[in-house]
Amino acid sequence: MKKLLFVVAFFVAVQSASAQSFSIGPKAGLNFSNYTGGDIESDALVGYHLGGVINYGFGKVFSIQPEVLFSTQGAKVNNAGSKSDFKISYVTIPVMFKFKTAGGFYVEFGPQAGFRTSTNIPDQTINNFAKNLDLAAAGGIGYQSPIGLGVGVRYVAGLSKVGNFTGQDINPDFKNSVIQASLFWAIPLVK
């Protein structure tokens, strides 16, 4: 009986290994970001993201895709009667779980961690405007061709508050909200 279980387990492992794929490549696109929650009055700000993806596929339907992206986010904030661009740059690391159809269309979802790299706030009286860590959840749809070229749209909803200040007219309890439109090329290395 043990030999039969070993043979079955070995056969399943060999079949699983042969159904795996690996690809890596660049990704770039536009961000449409804003702040949600708190009492902040803001409009969307256009930014960008740029980086790379690694896609590890399990069979033809499911894959895990970690990414590393430099991402500019923020909002046009109503600041003393005028709109000012509050820009925060992050290095974001989303880990997406992707489900792809035979036609190349996919849906994806997963967590994201963002690490603040810089802040460009016009009101110099606010020190430490944003926290160093931004946690989020993301979901999206897209299309990926057989050679790995793809387009996608993703919504990233902030889970942790952005503001890291006190004593201002703005309540710091607001979160990032980003729509990303991307082009990518996941170059197949192993099929």
Backbone as JSON Lines, residues from 0, in Angstrom:
{"i":0,"aa":"M","n":[0.82,-1.19,0.0],"ca":[0.0,0.0,0.0],"c":[0.87,1.26,0.0]}
{"i":1,"aa":"K","n":[1.96,1.26,0.81],"ca":[2.85,2.41,0.87],"c":[3.5,2.66,-0.48]}
{"i":2,"aa":"K","n":[3.85,1.56,-1.17],"ca":[4.47,1.71,-2.49],"c":[3.49,2.33,-3.48]}
{"i":3,"aa":"L","n":[2.24,1.92,-3.41],"ca":[1.23,2.47,-4.31],"c":[1.03,3.96,-4.05]}
{"i":4,"aa":"L","n":[0.95,4.36,-2.77],"ca":[0.82,5.78,-2.43],"c":[2.04,6.58,-2.9]}
{"i":5,"aa":"F","n":[3.23,5.99,-2.77],"ca":[4.44,6.66,-3.22],"c":[4.4,6.86,-4.74]}
{"i":6,"aa":"V","n":[4.0,5.82,-5.49],"ca":[3.93,5.91,-6.94],"c":[2.91,6.98,-7.37]}
{"i":7,"aa":"V","n":[1.74,6.99,-6.72],"ca":[0.72,7.99,-7.05],"c":[1.24,9.4,-6.73]}
{"i":8,"aa":"A","n":[1.86,9.59,-5.57],"ca":[2.4,10.9,-5.19],"c":[3.49,11.34,-6.17]}
{"i":9,"aa":"F","n":[4.34,10.41,-6.56],"ca":[5.41,10.72,-7.52],"c":[4.82,11.13,-8.87]}
{"i":10,"aa":"F","n":[3.79,10.41,-9.33],"ca":[3.14,10.71,-10.61],"c":[2.5,12.1,-10.57]}
{"i":11,"aa":"V","n":[1.82,12.43,-9.48],"ca":[1.19,13.74,-9.34],"c":[2.25,14.84,-9.32]}
{"i":12,"aa":"A","n":[3.36,14.61,-8.62],"ca":[4.43,15.6,-8.56],"c":[5.06,15.84,-9.93]}
{"i":13,"aa":"V","n":[5.27,14.78,-10.69],"ca":[5.84,14.92,-12.04],"c":[4.89,15.68,-12.94]}
{"i":14,"aa":"Q","n":[3.6,15.36,-12.88],"ca":[2.61,16.06,-13.69],"c":[2.52,17.54,-13.31]}
{"i":15,"aa":"S","n":[2.57,17.84,-12.02],"ca":[2.51,19.22,-11.56],"c":[3.74,19.99,-12.01]}
{"i":16,"aa":"A","n":[4.9,19.36,-11.93],"ca":[6.14,20.03,-12.34],"c":[6.12,20.34,-13.83]}
{"i":17,"aa":"S","n":[5.58,19.44,-14.62],"ca":[5.56,19.67,-16.07],"c":[4.53,20.73,-16.45]}
{"i":18,"aa":"A","n":[3.59,21.05,-15.58],"ca":[2.56,22.03,-15.89],"c":[2.9,23.42,-15.35]}
{"i":19,"aa":"Q","n":[4.13,23.63,-14.89],"ca":[4.52,24.91,-14.34],"c":[5.16,25.79,-15.4]}
{"i":20,"aa":"S","n":[5.02,27.11,-15.24],"ca":[5.66,28.05,-16.14],"c":[6.27,29.18,-15.32]}
{"i":21,"aa":"F","n":[7.23,29.86,-15.94],"ca":[7.92,30.96,-15.27],"c":[8.19,32.05,-16.29]}
{"i":22,"aa":"S","n":[7.85,33.3,-15.95],"ca":[8.12,34.43,-16.84],"c":[8.5,35.65,-16.0]}
{"i":23,"aa":"I","n":[9.21,36.55,-16.65],"ca":[9.7,37.76,-15.98],"c":[9.71,38.89,-17.01]}
{"i":24,"aa":"G","n":[9.48,40.12,-16.55],"ca":[9.51,41.21,-17.51],"c":[9.15,42.56,-16.93]}
{"i":25,"aa":"P","n":[9.15,43.6,-17.78],"ca":[8.86,44.97,-17.35],"c":[7.36,45.27,-17.31]}
{"i":26,"aa":"K","n":[7.03,46.3,-16.54],"ca":[5.65,46.78,-16.43],"c":[5.66,48.28,-16.23]}
{"i":27,"aa":"A","n":[4.75,49.0,-16.88],"ca":[4.66,50.45,-16.73],"c":[3.23,50.88,-17.0]}
{"i":28,"aa":"G","n":[2.87,52.05,-16.46],"ca":[1.52,52.56,-16.72],"c":[1.21,53.81,-15.93]}
{"i":29,"aa":"L","n":[-0.08,54.18,-15.98],"ca":[-0.57,55.38,-15.32],"c":[-1.29,55.05,-14.02]}
{"i":30,"aa":"N","n":[-1.18,55.95,-13.06],"ca":[-1.94,55.89,-11.81],"c":[-2.93,57.05,-11.78]}
{"i":31,"aa":"F","n":[-4.15,56.75,-11.36],"ca":[-5.15,57.77,-11.08],"c":[-5.46,57.62,-9.6]}
{"i":32,"aa":"S","n":[-4.85,58.48,-8.77],"ca":[-4.92,58.28,-7.32],"c":[-5.69,59.4,-6.64]}
{"i":33,"aa":"N","n":[-6.2,59.07,-5.44],"ca":[-6.94,60.02,-4.63],"c":[-6.89,59.52,-3.19]}
{"i":34,"aa":"Y","n":[-7.42,60.3,-2.28],"ca":[-7.54,59.89,-0.88],"c":[-9.0,59.64,-0.56]}
{"i":35,"aa":"T","n":[-9.26,58.63,0.25],"ca":[-10.62,58.33,0.69],"c":[-10.64,58.3,2.21]}
{"i":36,"aa":"G","n":[-11.81,58.58,2.78],"ca":[-11.97,58.57,4.22],"c":[-11.48,59.87,4.84]}
{"i":37,"aa":"G","n":[-11.61,59.96,6.15],"ca":[-11.23,61.19,6.83],"c":[-12.1,62.34,6.36]}
{"i":38,"aa":"D","n":[-11.66,63.56,6.56],"ca":[-12.44,64.71,6.1],"c":[-11.67,65.5,5.04]}
{"i":39,"aa":"I","n":[-10.76,64.83,4.35],"ca":[-9.94,65.51,3.35],"c":[-10.74,65.73,2.07]}
{"i":40,"aa":"E","n":[-10.66,66.95,1.54],"ca":[-11.33,67.28,0.28],"c":[-10.28,67.23,-0.82]}
{"i":41,"aa":"S","n":[-10.45,66.29,-1.78],"ca":[-9.43,66.11,-2.8],"c":[-10.02,65.62,-4.11]}
{"i":42,"aa":"D","n":[-9.24,65.8,-5.17],"ca":[-9.56,65.29,-6.5],"c":[-8.42,64.38,-6.94]}
{"i":43,"aa":"A","n":[-8.67,63.61,-8.0],"ca":[-7.69,62.65,-8.5],"c":[-6.44,63.34,-9.03]}
{"i":44,"aa":"L","n":[-5.32,62.68,-8.83],"ca":[-4.02,63.12,-9.32],"c":[-3.48,62.05,-10.26]}
{"i":45,"aa":"V","n":[-2.94,62.45,-11.4],"ca":[-2.38,61.49,-12.36],"c":[-0.9,61.31,-12.05]}
{"i":46,"aa":"G","n":[-0.47,60.05,-11.95],"ca":[0.92,59.7,-11.71],"c":[1.3,58.53,-12.6]}
{"i":47,"aa":"Y","n":[2.33,57.8,-12.22],"ca":[2.77,56.66,-13.02],"c":[3.33,55.56,-12.12]}
{"i":48,"aa":"H","n":[3.49,54.39,-12.7],"ca":[4.19,53.3,-12.04],"c":[5.1,52.63,-13.06]}
{"i":49,"aa":"L","n":[6.21,52.08,-12.56],"ca":[7.24,51.5,-13.42],"c":[7.99,50.45,-12.63]}
{"i":50,"aa":"G","n":[8.2,49.29,-13.21],"ca":[8.93,48.25,-12.51],"c":[8.92,46.94,-13.26]}
{"i":51,"aa":"G","n":[8.85,45.85,-12.51],"ca":[8.92,44.53,-13.12],"c":[8.02,43.53,-12.45]}
{"i":52,"aa":"V","n":[7.75,42.43,-13.18],"ca":[6.89,41.35,-12.7],"c":[7.63,40.02,-12.82]}
{"i":53,"aa":"I","n":[7.28,39.11,-11.94],"ca":[7.69,37.71,-12.02],"c":[6.41,36.9,-11.93]}
{"i":54,"aa":"N","n":[6.17,36.04,-12.91],"ca":[4.94,35.25,-12.92],"c":[5.31,33.77,-12.86]}
{"i":55,"aa":"Y","n":[4.76,33.09,-11.85],"ca":[5.01,31.66,-11.68],"c":[3.67,30.94,-11.83]}
{"i":56,"aa":"G","n":[3.51,30.21,-12.94],"ca":[2.24,29.57,-13.24],"c":[2.17,28.14,-12.78]}
{"i":57,"aa":"F","n":[0.98,27.75,-12.34],"ca":[0.68,26.38,-11.94],"c":[-0.41,25.89,-12.87]}
{"i":58,"aa":"G","n":[-0.05,25.19,-13.91],"ca":[-1.03,24.77,-14.9],"c":[-1.35,25.92,-15.84]}
{"i":59,"aa":"K","n":[-2.47,25.82,-16.53],"ca":[-2.83,26.83,-17.53],"c":[-3.73,27.93,-16.98]}
{"i":60,"aa":"V","n":[-4.27,27.77,-15.77],"ca":[-5.26,28.71,-15.26],"c":[-4.71,29.61,-14.15]}
{"i":61,"aa":"F","n":[-4.01,29.07,-13.18],"ca":[-3.63,29.81,-11.98],"c":[-2.15,30.17,-11.99]}
{"i":62,"aa":"S","n":[-1.83,31.39,-11.53],"ca":[-0.43,31.8,-11.35],"c":[-0.34,32.79,-10.19]}
{"i":63,"aa":"I","n":[0.87,32.91,-9.66],"ca":[1.19,33.9,-8.63],"c":[2.16,34.89,-9.26]}
{"i":64,"aa":"Q","n":[1.86,36.19,-9.11],"ca":[2.67,37.21,-9.76],"c":[3.11,38.27,-8.76]}
{"i":65,"aa":"P","n":[4.31,38.13,-8.16],"ca":[4.86,39.22,-7.37],"c":[5.42,40.3,-8.3]}
{"i":66,"aa":"E","n":[5.33,41.55,-7.86],"ca":[5.82,42.68,-8.64],"c":[6.58,43.63,-7.73]}
{"i":67,"aa":"V","n":[7.48,44.4,-8.31],"ca":[8.14,45.5,-7.62],"c":[7.98,46.71,-8.52]}
{"i":68,"aa":"L","n":[7.29,47.74,-8.01],"ca":[6.97,48.92,-8.8],"c":[7.34,50.2,-8.06]}
{"i":69,"aa":"F","n":[7.88,51.16,-8.78],"ca":[8.0,52.52,-8.26],"c":[6.7,53.21,-8.66]}
{"i":70,"aa":"S","n":[5.99,53.79,-7.69],"ca":[4.65,54.3,-7.94],"c":[4.48,55.7,-7.35]}
{"i":71,"aa":"T","n":[4.03,56.66,-8.18],"ca":[3.74,58.01,-7.68],"c":[2.24,58.11,-7.44]}
{"i":72,"aa":"Q","n":[1.87,58.54,-6.25],"ca":[0.47,58.6,-5.84],"c":[0.21,59.92,-5.12]}
{"i":73,"aa":"G","n":[-1.02,60.12,-4.69],"ca":[-1.37,61.32,-3.97],"c":[-2.73,61.83,-4.4]}
{"i":74,"aa":"A","n":[-2.91,63.14,-4.3],"ca":[-4.19,63.76,-4.65],"c":[-4.01,65.25,-4.81]}
{"i":75,"aa":"K","n":[-5.0,65.88,-5.48],"ca":[-5.08,67.34,-5.54],"c":[-5.95,67.75,-4.35]}
{"i":76,"aa":"V","n":[-5.31,68.25,-3.31],"ca":[-5.99,68.53,-2.04],"c":[-6.41,69.99,-1.98]}
{"i":77,"aa":"N","n":[-7.66,70.22,-1.49],"ca":[-8.15,71.58,-1.26],"c":[-7.42,72.11,-0.04]}
{"i":78,"aa":"N","n":[-6.48,73.0,-0.28],"ca":[-5.59,73.5,0.77],"c":[-5.74,75.02,0.86]}
{"i":79,"aa":"A","n":[-6.46,75.48,1.86],"ca":[-6.69,76.92,2.08],"c":[-7.34,77.58,0.87]}
{"i":80,"aa":"G","n":[-8.35,76.93,0.3],"ca":[-9.12,77.5,-0.79],"c":[-8.59,77.24,-2.18]}
{"i":81,"aa":"S","n":[-7.42,76.64,-2.32],"ca":[-6.89,76.31,-3.65],"c":[-6.48,74.84,-3.68]}
{"i":82,"aa":"K","n":[-6.38,74.28,-4.89],"ca":[-5.98,72.88,-5.04],"c":[-4.47,72.78,-5.15]}
{"i":83,"aa":"S","n":[-3.88,71.91,-4.35],"ca":[-2.43,71.69,-4.36],"c":[-2.16,70.2,-4.57]}
{"i":84,"aa":"D","n":[-1.11,69.9,-5.33],"ca":[-0.72,68.51,-5.56],"c":[0.07,68.0,-4.37]}
{"i":85,"aa":"F","n":[-0.48,67.0,-3.68],"ca":[0.21,66.3,-2.6],"c":[0.7,64.99,-3.2]}
{"i":86,"aa":"K","n":[2.01,64.89,-3.47],"ca":[2.57,63.72,-4.14],"c":[3.41,62.9,-3.17]}
{"i":87,"aa":"I","n":[3.16,61.59,-3.18],"ca":[3.94,60.67,-2.37],"c":[4.42,59.55,-3.3]}
{"i":88,"aa":"S","n":[5.7,59.25,-3.25],"ca":[6.26,58.17,-4.05],"c":[6.49,56.96,-3.16]}
{"i":89,"aa":"Y","n":[6.18,55.79,-3.71],"ca":[6.32,54.52,-2.99],"c":[7.06,53.51,-3.85]}
{"i":90,"aa":"V","n":[7.72,52.58,-3.21],"ca":[8.1,51.32,-3.85],"c":[7.05,50.33,-3.36]}
{"i":91,"aa":"T","n":[6.23,49.83,-4.3],"ca":[5.14,48.93,-3.93],"c":[5.49,47.5,-4.33]}
{"i":92,"aa":"I","n":[5.02,46.57,-3.51],"ca":[5.23,45.15,-3.76],"c":[3.88,44.44,-3.68]}
{"i":93,"aa":"P","n":[3.17,44.38,-4.82],"ca":[1.93,43.59,-4.84],"c":[2.26,42.12,-5.11]}
{"i":94,"aa":"V","n":[1.47,41.23,-4.53],"ca":[1.55,39.8,-4.82],"c":[0.17,39.39,-5.3]}
{"i":95,"aa":"M","n":[0.05,39.2,-6.61],"ca":[-1.26,38.97,-7.22],"c":[-1.48,37.48,-7.5]}
{"i":96,"aa":"F","n":[-2.68,37.03,-7.23],"ca":[-3.13,35.68,-7.56],"c":[-3.98,35.82,-8.82]}
{"i":97,"aa":"K","n":[-3.51,35.23,-9.93],"ca":[-4.15,35.43,-11.24],"c":[-4.84,34.16,-11.71]}
{"i":98,"aa":"F","n":[-6.03,34.35,-12.29],"ca":[-6.79,33.26,-12.91],"c":[-7.03,33.65,-14.35]}
{"i":99,"aa":"K","n":[-6.48,32.84,-15.29],"ca":[-6.5,33.18,-16.7],"c":[-7.38,32.2,-17.47]}
{"i":100,"aa":"T","n":[-8.13,32.74,-18.44],"ca":[-8.95,31.89,-19.31],"c":[-8.1,31.41,-20.48]}
{"i":101,"aa":"A","n":[-8.62,30.46,-21.23],"ca":[-7.91,29.95,-22.4],"c":[-7.72,31.04,-23.45]}
{"i":102,"aa":"G","n":[-8.58,32.04,-23.47],"ca":[-8.47,33.14,-24.43],"c":[-7.48,34.22,-24.04]}
{"i":103,"aa":"G","n":[-6.88,34.14,-22.84],"ca":[-5.88,35.11,-22.41],"c":[-6.39,36.17,-21.45]}
{"i":104,"aa":"F","n":[-7.7,36.24,-21.23],"ca":[-8.24,37.21,-20.27],"c":[-7.99,36.69,-18.86]}
{"i":105,"aa":"Y","n":[-7.79,37.61,-17.91],"ca":[-7.52,37.19,-16.54],"c":[-8.19,38.11,-15.53]}
{"i":106,"aa":"V","n":[-8.37,37.58,-14.32],"ca":[-8.74,38.35,-13.15],"c":[-7.64,38.12,-12.12]}
{"i":107,"aa":"E","n":[-7.43,39.11,-11.27],"ca":[-6.36,39.02,-10.28],"c":[-6.78,39.71,-8.99]}
{"i":108,"aa":"F","n":[-6.21,39.25,-7.89],"ca":[-6.42,39.9,-6.6],"c":[-5.25,39.54,-5.7]}
{"i":109,"aa":"G","n":[-5.02,40.39,-4.7],"ca":[-3.95,40.1,-3.75],"c":[-3.59,41.29,-2.89]}
{"i":110,"aa":"P","n":[-2.66,41.08,-1.94],"ca":[-2.22,42.15,-1.04],"c":[-1.1,42.97,-1.67]}
{"i":111,"aa":"Q","n":[-0.89,44.17,-1.11],"ca":[0.21,45.03,-1.56],"c":[0.78,45.77,-0.37]}
{"i":112,"aa":"A","n":[2.09,45.86,-0.32],"ca":[2.79,46.68,0.67],"c":[3.52,47.78,-0.08]}
{"i":113,"aa":"G","n":[3.39,49.02,0.42],"ca":[4.08,50.16,-0.19],"c":[5.0,50.8,0.83]}
{"i":114,"aa":"F","n":[6.23,51.12,0.37],"ca":[7.22,51.73,1.24],"c":[7.53,53.14,0.7]}
{"i":115,"aa":"R","n":[7.23,54.16,1.51],"ca":[7.39,55.55,1.08],"c":[8.85,55.85,0.79]}
{"i":116,"aa":"T","n":[9.11,56.46,-0.37],"ca":[10.46,56.87,-0.73],"c":[10.62,58.39,-0.69]}
{"i":117,"aa":"S","n":[9.55,59.14,-1.01],"ca":[9.64,60.6,-0.95],"c":[8.25,61.19,-0.82]}
{"i":118,"aa":"T","n":[8.23,62.44,-0.34],"ca":[6.99,63.19,-0.18],"c":[7.2,64.59,-0.73]}
{"i":119,"aa":"N","n":[6.25,65.05,-1.55],"ca":[6.3,66.4,-2.09],"c":[4.99,67.1,-1.74]}
{"i":120,"aa":"I","n":[5.0,67.8,-0.61],"ca":[3.82,68.48,-0.08],"c":[4.07,69.98,-0.1]}
{"i":121,"aa":"P","n":[3.18,70.77,-0.71],"ca":[3.43,72.21,-0.81],"c":[3.38,72.94,0.53]}
{"i":122,"aa":"D","n":[2.62,72.44,1.5],"ca":[2.5,73.08,2.81],"c":[3.65,72.6,3.7]}
{"i":123,"aa":"Q","n":[4.68,73.39,3.82],"ca":[5.86,72.98,4.57],"c":[5.64,72.93,6.08]}
{"i":124,"aa":"T","n":[4.45,73.35,6.56],"ca":[4.19,73.29,8.0],"c":[3.8,71.88,8.43]}
{"i":125,"aa":"I","n":[3.51,70.99,7.47],"ca":[3.18,69.6,7.81],"c":[4.45,68.77,7.71]}
{"i":126,"aa":"N","n":[5.0,68.37,8.84],"ca":[6.15,67.48,8.84],"c":[5.65,66.04,8.88]}
{"i":127,"aa":"N","n":[6.38,65.16,8.25],"ca":[6.01,63.73,8.23],"c":[4.57,63.55,7.79]}
{"i":128,"aa":"F","n":[4.24,64.05,6.61],"ca":[2.86,63.98,6.11],"c":[2.36,62.55,6.01]}
{"i":129,"aa":"A","n":[3.18,61.63,5.48],"ca":[2.73,60.26,5.24],"c":[3.55,59.25,6.03]}
{"i":130,"aa":"K","n":[2.88,58.17,6.41],"ca":[3.56,57.07,7.08],"c":[4.52,56.38,6.11]}
{"i":131,"aa":"N","n":[5.49,55.67,6.67],"ca":[6.47,54.96,5.85],"c":[5.91,53.71,5.18]}
{"i":132,"aa":"L","n":[4.89,53.1,5.77],"ca":[4.32,51.85,5.26],"c":[2.87,52.06,4.89]}
{"i":133,"aa":"D","n":[2.49,51.59,3.69],"ca":[1.11,51.67,3.22],"c":[0.66,50.27,2.83]}
{"i":134,"aa":"L","n":[-0.32,49.73,3.53],"ca":[-0.85,48.4,3.22],"c":[-2.13,48.55,2.42]}
{"i":135,"aa":"A","n":[-2.32,47.65,1.43],"ca":[-3.48,47.77,0.54],"c":[-3.9,46.4,0.05]}
{"i":136,"aa":"A","n":[-5.1,46.37,-0.53],"ca":[-5.61,45.18,-1.23],"c":[-5.89,45.61,-2.66]}
{"i":137,"aa":"A","n":[-5.63,44.7,-3.61],"ca":[-5.77,45.05,-5.02],"c":[-6.55,43.98,-5.76]}
{"i":138,"aa":"G","n":[-7.23,44.41,-6.82],"ca":[-7.94,43.49,-7.7],"c":[-8.01,44.1,-9.09]}
{"i":139,"aa":"G","n":[-8.0,43.24,-10.11],"ca":[-8.02,43.79,-11.45],"c":[-8.4,42.77,-12.51]}
{"i":140,"aa":"I","n":[-8.45,43.27,-13.74],"ca":[-8.74,42.45,-14.92],"c":[-7.76,42.83,-16.01]}
{"i":141,"aa":"G","n":[-7.62,41.95,-17.03],"ca":[-6.73,42.27,-18.12],"c":[-6.68,41.19,-19.17]}
{"i":142,"aa":"Y","n":[-5.77,41.38,-20.1],"ca":[-5.55,40.42,-21.18],"c":[-4.05,40.23,-21.35]}
{"i":143,"aa":"Q","n":[-3.63,38.96,-21.52],"ca":[-2.23,38.63,-21.76],"c":[-2.15,37.72,-22.97]}
{"i":144,"aa":"S","n":[-1.35,38.12,-23.98],"ca":[-1.22,37.34,-25.21],"c":[-0.34,36.12,-24.97]}
{"i":145,"aa":"P","n":[-0.33,35.17,-25.89],"ca":[0.51,33.97,-25.74],"c":[2.01,34.28,-25.63]}
{"i":146,"aa":"I","n":[2.47,35.4,-26.19],"ca":[3.9,35.73,-26.08],"c":[4.21,36.56,-24.82]}
{"i":147,"aa":"G","n":[3.2,36.84,-24.0],"ca":[3.4,37.52,-22.73],"c":[3.08,38.99,-22.7]}
{"i":148,"aa":"L","n":[2.82,39.63,-23.85],"ca":[2.42,41.04,-23.85],"c":[1.02,41.17,-23.26]}
{"i":149,"aa":"G","n":[0.83,42.16,-22.42],"ca":[-0.48,42.29,-21.79],"c":[-0.85,43.71,-21.41]}
{"i":150,"aa":"V","n":[-2.12,43.89,-21.15],"ca":[-2.68,45.14,-20.64],"c":[-3.57,44.79,-19.45]}
{"i":151,"aa":"G","n":[-3.64,45.7,-18.51],"ca":[-4.48,45.43,-17.35],"c":[-4.92,46.69,-16.66]}
{"i":152,"aa":"V","n":[-6.01,46.57,-15.91],"ca":[-6.52,47.65,-15.07],"c":[-6.71,47.06,-13.67]}
{"i":153,"aa":"R","n":[-6.22,47.8,-12.67],"ca":[-6.24,47.31,-11.29],"c":[-6.69,48.43,-10.36]}
{"i":154,"aa":"Y","n":[-7.49,48.06,-9.35],"ca":[-7.85,49.01,-8.3],"c":[-7.11,48.62,-7.03]}
{"i":155,"aa":"V","n":[-6.44,49.59,-6.42],"ca":[-5.69,49.37,-5.18],"c":[-6.36,50.18,-4.09]}
{"i":156,"aa":"A","n":[-6.93,49.49,-3.11],"ca":[-7.63,50.14,-1.99],"c":[-6.76,50.11,-0.75]}
{"i":157,"aa":"G","n":[-6.44,51.29,-0.25],"ca":[-5.62,51.38,0.96],"c":[-6.32,50.8,2.17]}
{"i":158,"aa":"L","n":[-5.58,50.07,2.98],"ca":[-6.11,49.49,4.22],"c":[-5.59,50.23,5.45]}
{"i":159,"aa":"S","n":[-4.43,50.87,5.33],"ca":[-3.87,51.6,6.46],"c":[-3.94,53.1,6.18]}
{"i":160,"aa":"K","n":[-4.05,53.88,7.25],"ca":[-4.16,55.33,7.03],"c":[-2.83,55.89,6.55]}
{"i":161,"aa":"V","n":[-2.92,56.92,5.72],"ca":[-1.74,57.55,5.13],"c":[-1.14,58.58,6.07]}
{"i":162,"aa":"G","n":[-1.99,59.45,6.65],"ca":[-1.52,60.59,7.43],"c":[-0.72,60.21,8.65]}
{"i":163,"aa":"N","n":[0.35,60.98,8.9],"ca":[1.22,60.75,10.04],"c":[1.51,62.09,10.73]}
{"i":164,"aa":"F","n":[0.47,62.9,10.95],"ca":[0.65,64.22,11.53],"c":[-0.51,64.53,12.46]}
{"i":165,"aa":"T","n":[-0.36,65.56,13.27],"ca":[-1.41,66.02,14.18],"c":[-1.44,67.54,14.17]}
{"i":166,"aa":"G","n":[-2.53,68.1,14.67],"ca":[-2.63,69.54,14.85],"c":[-2.83,70.34,13.59]}
{"i":167,"aa":"Q","n":[-3.36,69.75,12.53],"ca":[-3.59,70.47,11.28],"c":[-5.1,70.56,11.03]}
{"i":168,"aa":"D","n":[-5.46,71.29,9.97],"ca":[-6.87,71.39,9.58],"c":[-7.37,70.12,8.91]}
{"i":169,"aa":"I","n":[-6.46,69.23,8.53],"ca":[-6.81,67.99,7.83],"c":[-6.74,66.83,8.82]}
{"i":170,"aa":"N","n":[-7.79,66.01,8.84],"ca":[-7.79,64.8,9.65],"c":[-6.86,63.77,8.97]}
{"i":171,"aa":"P","n":[-5.85,63.22,9.67],"ca":[-4.9,62.31,9.03],"c":[-5.45,60.9,8.76]}
{"i":172,"aa":"D","n":[-6.71,60.65,9.07],"ca":[-7.26,59.31,8.92],"c":[-7.86,59.11,7.52]}
{"i":173,"aa":"F","n":[-7.01,59.2,6.5],"ca":[-7.44,58.95,5.12],"c":[-6.54,57.89,4.51]}
{"i":174,"aa":"K","n":[-7.03,57.26,3.43],"ca":[-6.33,56.13,2.82],"c":[-6.1,56.38,1.34]}
{"i":175,"aa":"N","n":[-5.09,55.7,0.78],"ca":[-4.83,55.78,-0.65],"c":[-5.89,55.01,-1.43]}
{"i":176,"aa":"S","n":[-6.23,55.51,-2.59],"ca":[-7.15,54.86,-3.51],"c":[-6.57,55.08,-4.92]}
{"i":177,"aa":"V","n":[-6.19,54.0,-5.6],"ca":[-5.47,54.13,-6.86],"c":[-6.07,53.21,-7.92]}
{"i":178,"aa":"I","n":[-6.3,53.76,-9.11],"ca":[-6.63,52.96,-10.29],"c":[-5.39,52.97,-11.16]}
{"i":179,"aa":"Q","n":[-4.92,51.76,-11.52],"ca":[-3.73,51.63,-12.36],"c":[-4.1,51.04,-13.71]}
{"i":180,"aa":"A","n":[-3.6,51.66,-14.78],"ca":[-3.73,51.12,-16.13],"c":[-2.32,50.8,-16.59]}
{"i":181,"aa":"S","n":[-2.07,49.53,-16.97],"ca":[-0.71,49.06,-17.2],"c":[-0.52,48.35,-18.52]}
{"i":182,"aa":"L","n":[0.71,48.42,-19.01],"ca":[1.21,47.58,-20.09],"c":[2.35,46.76,-19.5]}
{"i":183,"aa":"F","n":[2.44,45.48,-19.86],"ca":[3.53,44.65,-19.35],"c":[3.92,43.61,-20.38]}
{"i":184,"aa":"W","n":[5.11,43.04,-20.18],"ca":[5.57,41.95,-21.03],"c":[6.2,40.91,-20.12]}
{"i":185,"aa":"A","n":[5.45,39.86,-19.82],"ca":[5.94,38.76,-19.02],"c":[6.59,37.75,-19.97]}
{"i":186,"aa":"I","n":[7.91,37.87,-20.14],"ca":[8.66,37.07,-21.11],"c":[8.79,35.64,-20.59]}
{"i":187,"aa":"P","n":[8.22,34.67,-21.33],"ca":[8.27,33.27,-20.87],"c":[9.69,32.73,-20.88]}
{"i":188,"aa":"L","n":[10.15,32.23,-19.73],"ca":[11.47,31.6,-19.64],"c":[11.34,30.09,-19.56]}
{"i":189,"aa":"V","n":[10.28,29.62,-18.91],"ca":[10.01,28.18,-18.8],"c":[8.53,27.99,-19.1]}
{"i":190,"aa":"K","n":[8.23,27.06,-20.0],"ca":[6.83,26.75,-20.32],"c":[6.5,25.35,-19.87]}
